[in-house]
Amino acid sequence: MRHENVKLEFKKIEPDETFQELVKILDGLVLVKSGQYLIESDISPNREFFENEENYRMFFDTFAEFVHPIWKSDWDFRKFPFRKPSDEIDGLVSILRSGGAYSKKRSFEEAIALENDFKKRFRGQSSDLLVFCVVDYVYSNQETKSYAVNIKTLSELEKISRWFFQIAWDNLICIVNPDTKNLYVVAFTDED
């Protein structure tokens, strides 16, 4: 369902406790850039809304215009690739599991437990939680810390910003709580 003539605005807000904790953990592993925003709209930014590519594009185009002065000119969120909403914060598991170039790694179980905790906290009492990760990661098994990075999705980060070092730890994740209308945006990279 396409939404024409909708009100869609964003407001930068102070990060909540959950987001602050996530950014602090990530900041101990890699270079991080983040922001939390309130979605001010007469539509519900729910799963159905984001599954429509025109709505998805409108959302990220509008967000790009708003956030341009905050994230500066070398960021273009209009280039955020179309992704179906996910329930999993997969990009978080990969960075927690492998650490950065020179930081502590966690076990698969610990990484999954942290991802589940953050997913539960971001969702709160809401009916859903929508996650959009630019880069796809695939683990060969639960024992190894190695993983495969989808090179095509990794190269899509370069279209969004030159801030990324274009290495295996790079990702950009957007998390939307449709009930509270919170948008969490976190980007990370590291030097090899």
C-alpha positions as CSV (number, residue, x, y, z in Angstrom):
1,M,0.0,0.0,0.0
2,R,1.6,3.3,-1.1
3,H,1.0,6.4,1.1
4,E,0.6,9.6,-0.9
5,N,0.8,13.0,0.7
6,V,1.9,11.7,4.1
7,K,3.5,13.7,6.8
8,L,6.9,12.3,7.4
9,E,9.4,14.2,9.5
10,F,12.3,13.3,11.8
11,K,13.5,14.8,15.1
12,K,16.9,14.1,16.6
13,I,16.5,13.0,20.2
14,E,18.8,12.0,23.0
15,P,19.7,8.3,22.8
16,D,17.8,6.1,25.2
17,E,19.6,3.9,27.7
18,T,19.4,0.8,25.5
19,F,20.9,2.6,22.5
20,Q,23.6,4.3,24.6
21,E,24.6,0.9,26.0
22,L,24.8,-0.6,22.5
23,V,26.9,2.2,21.2
24,K,29.2,1.9,24.2
25,I,29.7,-1.8,23.5
26,L,30.4,-1.2,19.8
27,D,32.7,1.8,20.5
28,G,34.9,-0.6,22.4
29,L,35.3,-2.8,19.3
30,V,35.2,-0.5,16.3
31,L,34.7,3.1,15.1
32,V,31.0,4.1,15.5
33,K,28.7,6.8,14.3
34,S,25.1,6.8,15.6
35,G,21.9,8.7,16.2
36,Q,18.4,8.2,17.5
37,Y,15.5,9.9,15.8
38,L,11.7,10.2,16.4
39,I,9.6,9.6,13.3
40,E,6.9,12.2,13.2
41,S,4.3,10.9,10.8
42,D,0.6,10.3,10.2
43,I,1.4,6.8,9.0
44,S,2.6,3.8,11.0
45,P,6.2,2.9,9.9
46,N,5.3,-0.8,10.2
47,R,6.3,-3.9,8.3
48,E,3.6,-3.5,5.6
49,F,4.8,0.1,5.0
50,F,8.5,-0.9,4.6
51,E,7.7,-3.9,2.4
52,N,6.5,-1.5,-0.3
53,E,9.7,-0.4,-2.1
54,E,8.2,3.1,-3.0
55,N,7.4,3.7,0.7
56,Y,10.8,2.5,1.7
57,R,12.5,4.8,-0.8
58,M,10.3,7.8,0.3
59,F,11.3,7.1,4.0
60,F,15.0,7.0,3.3
61,D,14.9,9.9,0.9
62,T,13.1,12.0,3.5
63,F,15.5,10.9,6.2
64,A,18.5,11.7,4.0
65,E,17.2,15.3,3.6
66,F,16.7,15.7,7.3
67,V,20.0,14.1,8.5
68,H,22.2,15.8,5.9
69,P,23.3,18.7,8.1
70,I,23.8,16.3,11.1
71,W,25.8,13.5,9.4
72,K,27.4,15.9,6.8
73,S,27.7,15.8,3.1
74,D,29.7,12.6,2.8
75,W,26.6,10.6,3.9
76,D,23.7,9.9,1.5
77,F,21.0,7.8,3.1
78,R,19.1,7.9,-0.2
79,K,21.5,5.2,-1.3
80,F,20.4,2.9,1.5
81,P,19.6,-0.3,-0.5
82,F,16.1,-1.8,-0.4
83,R,15.9,-4.5,2.2
84,K,12.9,-6.5,3.5
85,P,12.4,-5.9,7.2
86,S,14.1,-8.5,9.4
87,D,13.5,-9.5,13.0
88,E,17.1,-10.1,13.6
89,I,20.0,-7.7,14.2
90,D,22.3,-9.9,12.2
91,G,24.9,-7.2,11.7
92,L,25.2,-6.9,15.5
93,V,25.9,-10.6,15.9
94,S,28.7,-10.5,13.4
95,I,30.5,-7.6,15.0
96,L,30.0,-9.0,18.5
97,R,31.2,-12.4,17.4
98,S,34.3,-11.3,15.6
99,G,35.2,-8.1,17.4
100,G,37.1,-5.5,15.4
101,A,40.6,-5.7,14.0
102,Y,42.2,-5.5,17.4
103,S,39.5,-6.1,19.9
104,K,38.0,-8.9,22.0
105,K,35.9,-11.5,20.4
106,R,32.9,-13.2,21.9
107,S,31.5,-16.7,21.7
108,F,28.6,-17.4,19.3
109,E,26.4,-18.0,22.3
110,E,27.4,-14.7,24.0
111,A,26.9,-12.8,20.7
112,I,23.4,-14.3,20.2
113,A,22.5,-13.6,23.8
114,L,23.5,-10.0,23.5
115,E,21.7,-9.6,20.2
116,N,18.5,-11.2,21.7
117,D,18.8,-8.9,24.7
118,F,19.1,-5.7,22.6
119,K,16.3,-6.9,20.3
120,K,14.0,-7.4,23.2
121,R,14.9,-4.0,24.7
122,F,14.5,-2.1,21.5
123,R,11.1,-3.7,21.0
124,G,9.9,-3.2,24.5
125,Q,6.1,-3.5,24.6
126,S,5.7,-2.8,20.9
127,S,4.0,-5.2,18.4
128,D,7.1,-5.5,16.2
129,L,10.7,-4.4,15.6
130,L,12.1,-3.8,12.1
131,V,15.8,-4.2,11.3
132,F,17.6,-3.1,8.1
133,C,21.2,-4.1,7.7
134,V,23.2,-3.1,4.6
135,V,25.7,-5.9,4.8
136,D,24.9,-9.6,4.9
137,Y,27.1,-12.0,7.0
138,V,27.0,-15.8,6.9
139,Y,28.7,-18.0,9.5
140,S,29.9,-21.4,8.4
141,N,29.1,-22.8,11.9
142,Q,28.7,-21.9,15.5
143,E,32.2,-22.9,16.4
144,T,34.3,-20.7,14.1
145,K,34.6,-17.0,14.5
146,S,35.1,-16.7,10.7
147,Y,32.3,-15.6,8.5
148,A,31.6,-14.7,4.9
149,V,30.7,-11.2,3.9
150,N,28.5,-10.5,0.9
151,I,30.9,-8.4,-1.2
152,K,28.0,-6.8,-3.2
153,T,26.3,-5.6,0.0
154,L,29.6,-4.4,1.4
155,S,30.2,-2.3,-1.7
156,E,26.8,-0.7,-1.2
157,L,28.2,1.0,1.9
158,E,30.6,3.0,-0.3
159,K,27.7,4.5,-2.1
160,I,26.3,5.7,1.2
161,S,29.5,7.1,2.7
162,R,33.3,7.2,2.2
163,W,33.5,7.0,6.0
164,F,33.6,3.2,5.8
165,F,37.0,1.5,5.4
166,Q,35.4,-1.1,3.2
167,I,36.5,-4.1,5.3
168,A,34.8,-7.0,6.9
169,W,33.6,-5.1,10.0
170,D,31.7,-2.5,8.2
171,N,27.9,-2.2,8.5
172,L,25.1,0.3,8.7
173,I,22.0,-0.8,10.7
174,C,18.7,1.0,11.0
175,I,16.2,-0.3,13.6
176,V,12.6,1.0,13.6
177,N,10.2,0.5,16.5
178,P,6.9,1.2,14.7
179,D,4.8,1.7,17.9
180,T,7.1,4.2,19.6
181,K,8.2,5.6,16.2
182,N,11.9,5.5,17.2
183,L,14.6,5.1,14.5
184,Y,18.0,4.0,15.7
185,V,20.9,4.4,13.2
186,V,24.3,2.9,13.9
187,A,27.3,2.7,11.5
188,F,30.6,1.0,12.3
189,T,33.9,0.4,10.6
190,D,37.4,-0.3,11.7
191,E,41.0,0.0,10.4
192,D,42.7,-3.2,9.4
